[in-house]
């Protein structure tokens, strides 16, 4: 997985101070032994002569003996010094190797355990290290990366390719930058990328290190949290506004009816006055619908959660929307398994969500197309879920609009109130489910809803804002 760093020269790691200290002690020992031998020789010579004159032919033999003794002492010192130096150097080298392997093992374990993907390259652009998290983020095996040039692994225009090009060629690094990344299966992810200079043992630049983390789910969760915060802030406001407007609107509607009756008693209103009355009545009805949506969006209520038969519910909705689909030249399809587990929810509110989504799909196909409702049962993290997918072949949604779809009063349709998807989001929250929208402009939209599978007994819970 990781290539080891080349070992430094052996002599650079030698413990010079320890060797010098041991050799100094050895020299002292040899010197003491030599002096003791010379002193013994002197005493022996004094005992032999006993005050007599020393023969001159004895001096050459005496000096030869001393030279031999000195030579033997030096030889013993050199042999001992070499042996001791070799032993100390070997022991120190062995200890250094063990320490180095422990450090390498610790570094390897750390890199393999961290959740952030790590990719290292040398100065030539060859990939030298890949940890398991990088394999998961990049959706590539280490065998396809290690030892290869990054230019041959990542295609031109690839997110990682551009980041490594900037880091290696012009030394421009990035920090915690969110970039789109398309995996081999054409799935689009968002990865958070950082690059930095990689230095060698000598402190010089040795390449580039890249860190990558898949933050697709994190960003989606952040968006859901922001939407939930906005919804929570608007619940009370919407309820108050709806309540305060309901009374004057009812008074206006009542007086309009009285005015119509008054005109009828007087022979009927003029043509222009009748037109004005029709406009006022239509706008009053429109305001009433908006206020009803306000109340649905803002009012906390009590839901009786029970097992809902989704196949039967979807079949009913398809039958209900079939006539409108034919008028719009839309092919309405369903791919639903009949033996699917029931979900836990309120049938009326789930119907409201599905109808809202299907109507939006119809509006996205002004020239006709295909709308499909499909279901799938799956298990995620030990929880059994039923997934409903509504897909269309319409005009799609721009990427900058996707994060704001569930915000109240935000709409991309002329004449829309911007509350339909906000109410659907609220209902999904109340059911403990999720709703997610993906779209490609010009290639349609896909809405995915997930509901928990019903338990064996019925439940009734109060849902508050």
LINPEKA-V934614 format. One record per pair of residues at least 24 apart in sequence whose C-alpha atoms are under 8 Angstrom apart, sorted by the first residue. I is the first residue (numbers start at 1). J is the second residue. D is the distance in Angstrom with one decimal. If there is no record, write none. Layout:
i & j & d
I & J & D
I & J & D
This chain:
i & j & d
1 & 129 & 6.5
1 & 130 & 6.7
1 & 131 & 7.3
1 & 142 & 7.6
2 & 108 & 7.3
2 & 128 & 7.0
2 & 129 & 5.2
2 & 130 & 7.3
3 & 128 & 6.6
3 & 129 & 6.9
4 & 104 & 7.9
10 & 93 & 7.8
13 & 93 & 7.3
14 & 89 & 5.8
14 & 92 & 7.3
14 & 93 & 7.5
15 & 88 & 7.9
15 & 89 & 6.9
15 & 92 & 7.3
19 & 84 & 7.8
19 & 85 & 5.9
19 & 88 & 7.1
22 & 84 & 7.8
23 & 81 & 6.0
26 & 77 & 7.0
26 & 80 & 7.9
26 & 81 & 7.5
27 & 77 & 6.7
30 & 73 & 6.4
30 & 76 & 8.0
30 & 77 & 6.6
34 & 69 & 7.4
34 & 70 & 7.0
34 & 73 & 6.7
38 & 66 & 7.4
115 & 213 & 7.8
116 & 211 & 6.5
116 & 212 & 6.1
116 & 213 & 5.4
117 & 210 & 8.0
117 & 211 & 5.4
117 & 212 & 4.9
117 & 213 & 6.0
118 & 209 & 7.1
118 & 210 & 5.8
118 & 211 & 4.8
118 & 212 & 6.6
119 & 209 & 5.8
119 & 210 & 5.0
119 & 211 & 6.5
120 & 198 & 7.9
120 & 207 & 7.3
120 & 208 & 5.8
120 & 209 & 4.4
120 & 210 & 6.2
121 & 207 & 5.4
121 & 208 & 5.3
121 & 209 & 6.4
122 & 206 & 5.7
122 & 207 & 4.1
122 & 208 & 6.5
123 & 168 & 7.2
123 & 205 & 7.9
123 & 206 & 5.7
123 & 207 & 4.3
123 & 208 & 7.4
124 & 149 & 7.9
124 & 207 & 7.7
125 & 149 & 5.5
125 & 150 & 6.0
125 & 151 & 7.7
125 & 168 & 7.5
125 & 207 & 7.6
126 & 150 & 6.2
134 & 212 & 6.8
134 & 213 & 7.9
137 & 191 & 7.7
137 & 212 & 7.0
137 & 213 & 6.3
137 & 214 & 5.8
138 & 183 & 7.0
139 & 183 & 6.3
139 & 184 & 7.3
163 & 195 & 7.6
164 & 195 & 7.8
164 & 208 & 7.8
164 & 210 & 7.8
167 & 195 & 6.8
167 & 196 & 7.5
167 & 197 & 7.8
167 & 208 & 6.9
168 & 207 & 7.3
168 & 208 & 6.8
189 & 214 & 7.1
189 & 215 & 7.9
189 & 216 & 5.7
190 & 214 & 6.0
190 & 215 & 5.8
190 & 216 & 4.9
191 & 215 & 5.5
191 & 216 & 6.9
223 & 403 & 6.7
227 & 406 & 6.9
227 & 407 & 6.1
230 & 407 & 7.4
231 & 407 & 7.5
231 & 408 & 7.3
232 & 465 & 6.7
234 & 298 & 7.5
235 & 297 & 7.0
235 & 298 & 4.3
235 & 299 & 7.2
235 & 465 & 6.9
236 & 298 & 6.6
238 & 294 & 5.9
238 & 295 & 7.3
238 & 297 & 7.8
238 & 298 & 5.7
239 & 294 & 6.7
239 & 295 & 6.0
239 & 298 & 5.3
239 & 299 & 6.4
242 & 291 & 5.4
242 & 292 & 8.0
242 & 294 & 6.1
242 & 295 & 6.6
245 & 291 & 7.9
246 & 288 & 7.8
246 & 291 & 7.3
249 & 284 & 7.1
249 & 287 & 7.9
249 & 288 & 7.7
252 & 284 & 7.9
253 & 281 & 7.2
253 & 284 & 6.6
256 & 280 & 7.9
256 & 281 & 7.4
290 & 417 & 7.4
293 & 419 & 6.9
293 & 423 & 7.9
294 & 419 & 7.8
296 & 423 & 7.1
297 & 419 & 7.5
297 & 422 & 7.3
297 & 423 & 5.2
297 & 426 & 7.2
298 & 465 & 7.6
299 & 465 & 7.6
300 & 463 & 6.2
300 & 464 & 4.6
300 & 465 & 5.4
301 & 462 & 6.5
301 & 463 & 5.7
301 & 464 & 6.3
302 & 460 & 8.0
302 & 461 & 6.5
302 & 462 & 4.4
302 & 463 & 5.6
302 & 464 & 7.9
303 & 346 & 6.6
303 & 460 & 6.4
303 & 461 & 6.0
303 & 462 & 6.1
303 & 463 & 6.8
304 & 345 & 7.5
304 & 346 & 6.2
304 & 459 & 6.7
304 & 460 & 4.5
304 & 461 & 6.4
305 & 344 & 5.9
305 & 345 & 4.5
305 & 346 & 5.2
305 & 458 & 6.7
305 & 459 & 5.3
305 & 460 & 5.2
305 & 461 & 6.9
306 & 343 & 7.9
306 & 344 & 5.4
306 & 345 & 5.5
306 & 346 & 6.5
306 & 454 & 7.3
306 & 457 & 8.0
306 & 458 & 5.0
306 & 459 & 6.0
306 & 460 & 7.6
307 & 342 & 5.4
307 & 343 & 5.4
307 & 344 & 5.0
307 & 345 & 6.5
307 & 454 & 5.5
307 & 455 & 7.7
307 & 458 & 6.9
308 & 342 & 5.2
308 & 343 & 5.3
308 & 344 & 6.2
308 & 345 & 6.3
308 & 346 & 7.2
308 & 347 & 6.1
308 & 454 & 7.9
309 & 341 & 7.7
309 & 342 & 5.0
309 & 343 & 7.0
310 & 340 & 7.8
310 & 342 & 6.4
310 & 343 & 7.1
311 & 336 & 6.2
311 & 337 & 7.0
311 & 338 & 6.0
311 & 340 & 7.4
313 & 347 & 7.8
313 & 351 & 7.3
317 & 351 & 7.4
317 & 354 & 7.9
317 & 355 & 7.0
325 & 362 & 7.4
328 & 362 & 7.6
328 & 366 & 7.2
328 & 367 & 7.4
328 & 368 & 5.8
329 & 367 & 7.4
329 & 368 & 4.7
329 & 369 & 6.9
330 & 362 & 7.5
330 & 365 & 7.8
330 & 368 & 4.7
330 & 369 & 4.8
330 & 370 & 5.4
330 & 371 & 7.0
331 & 368 & 7.8
331 & 369 & 6.2
331 & 370 & 4.6
331 & 371 & 6.1
332 & 370 & 6.1
332 & 371 & 5.0
332 & 372 & 5.9
333 & 370 & 7.6
333 & 371 & 6.2
333 & 372 & 4.6
333 & 373 & 6.2
334 & 372 & 5.5
334 & 373 & 4.7
334 & 374 & 5.7
335 & 372 & 7.5
335 & 373 & 6.2
335 & 374 & 4.6
335 & 375 & 6.6
336 & 373 & 7.6
336 & 374 & 5.5
336 & 375 & 5.3
336 & 376 & 7.8
337 & 375 & 7.1
337 & 376 & 7.9
340 & 377 & 7.1
341 & 377 & 7.8
341 & 386 & 7.7
341 & 453 & 6.6
341 & 454 & 7.6
342 & 453 & 6.0
342 & 454 & 5.7
343 & 386 & 7.0
343 & 451 & 6.2
343 & 452 & 5.8
343 & 453 & 4.3
343 & 454 & 4.5
344 & 431 & 7.4
344 & 451 & 7.2
344 & 452 & 6.1
344 & 453 & 5.8
344 & 454 & 4.2
344 & 455 & 7.2
345 & 431 & 5.9
345 & 454 & 7.9
346 & 431 & 8.0
349 & 427 & 6.8
350 & 427 & 7.6
352 & 424 & 7.6
353 & 423 & 8.0
353 & 424 & 5.1
353 & 427 & 7.5
356 & 420 & 6.6
356 & 421 & 7.5
356 & 424 & 7.6
357 & 390 & 7.4
357 & 421 & 7.9
357 & 447 & 7.7
358 & 390 & 7.2
361 & 391 & 7.6
361 & 392 & 6.0
361 & 394 & 7.1
361 & 445 & 7.8
364 & 394 & 4.8
364 & 395 & 5.7
364 & 396 & 7.0
365 & 392 & 7.9
365 & 393 & 7.0
365 & 394 & 4.5
365 & 395 & 6.6
366 & 394 & 7.9
369 & 393 & 5.8
369 & 394 & 6.8
383 & 452 & 7.5
384 & 452 & 6.2
384 & 453 & 5.7
385 & 450 & 6.2
385 & 451 & 5.6
385 & 452 & 4.6
385 & 453 & 5.4
386 & 450 & 5.6
386 & 451 & 5.3
386 & 452 & 6.4
386 & 453 & 6.4
387 & 448 & 6.8
387 & 449 & 5.6
387 & 450 & 4.5
387 & 451 & 6.5
388 & 448 & 5.8
388 & 449 & 5.1
388 & 450 & 6.4
389 & 446 & 6.8
389 & 447 & 5.6
389 & 448 & 4.6
389 & 449 & 6.4
390 & 446 & 5.8
390 & 447 & 5.2
390 & 448 & 6.6
391 & 444 & 7.2
391 & 445 & 5.7
391 & 446 & 4.3
391 & 447 & 6.3
392 & 444 & 5.3
392 & 445 & 5.6
392 & 446 & 6.6
393 & 443 & 5.9
393 & 444 & 4.1
393 & 445 & 6.8
394 & 442 & 6.8
394 & 443 & 6.5
394 & 444 & 4.4
394 & 445 & 6.9
395 & 441 & 5.9
395 & 442 & 4.6
395 & 443 & 6.4
395 & 444 & 5.6
395 & 445 & 8.0
396 & 439 & 5.6
396 & 440 & 5.5
396 & 441 & 4.2
396 & 442 & 5.3
396 & 443 & 6.0
396 & 444 & 4.4
396 & 445 & 5.2
397 & 439 & 5.6
397 & 440 & 6.4
397 & 441 & 5.3
397 & 444 & 7.7
397 & 445 & 7.0
398 & 439 & 7.5
398 & 440 & 7.1
398 & 441 & 5.7
399 & 439 & 7.5
399 & 440 & 7.6
399 & 441 & 7.9
402 & 437 & 7.2
402 & 438 & 7.5
402 & 439 & 7.9
430 & 463 & 6.3
